[in-house]
Amino acid sequence: MPQSTGFARTFDRGYPSTAHCPYNSPRLPSCWARSIHRLGKNIRAVRPEGLREMTQPLKIDRDKTAVVIMDFQERIIANNASDPENVVKQASAVLQGARAAGIPVIYVVHRGGPFAAYAPDVELHEGVPPADGEMVITKVRPGPFSTTNLDVTLRELGRDTLVIMGVSTSGCVLSCTRWAVDVNYKFIVVSDACSDGDPEVHRVLTEKVYPRMGTVVNAREFLNAI
């Protein structure tokens, strides 16, 4: 059985109202979406070949890397992934490759707000099940760090590089990248193993925002590197 850890209780006080929860709708709240769209227009365009120069050759230290897969739950994927079938397929491929390479996999699941009460569709998607012994951490906020022991777990494992997959790109993935940088982790976002209800928001984040802080690759590039 997967190991479960983290915080099981819901923090009612201070939890954002469901009207502002990015997981309540297949689209990002309009104020957030507008900000990200404006950001995409204002950031200098980076040519695709420029991105490849930043991330190639991709070198991965298996002894310092962990895969963090976030919010691949049935309801979240159904409501927030623009291409549910493909994002599950790519995430599954990354998981299989990481396991074969001996890279640890950590699952993070959202059980706060509208996901606090049990329902079948808050379970992990059947296409990305945890392997025996893999850790499943429970969070109650959009990001994976603030209400969990993820940071402590990664440091105990001696990992300083995160391979990030999640739904949505503008929710858990955005929070994870910003927090990771603040506490001195390096990150690799697997772009096609992330998805968002707004494809343009996903594009802006993966092409213009995340490369400024870390590395962005697709699933095939990651698998070739390990």
Secondary structure, DSSP 8 states (H G I E B T S, - for coil): --EEEE--S---TT---GGG-TTSSSS--HHHHHHHHHHHHHS----HHHHHHHH-S----TTTEEEEEE--BHHHHHHH-SSHHHHHHHHHHHHHHHHHTT--EEEEEE-SGGGSS--GGGSB-TTS---TT-EEEEESSSSSSTTSSHHHHHHHTT--EEEEEEE-IIIIIHHHHHHHHHTT-EEEEEEEEEE-SSHHHHHHIIIIIGGGTSEEE-HHHHHHH-
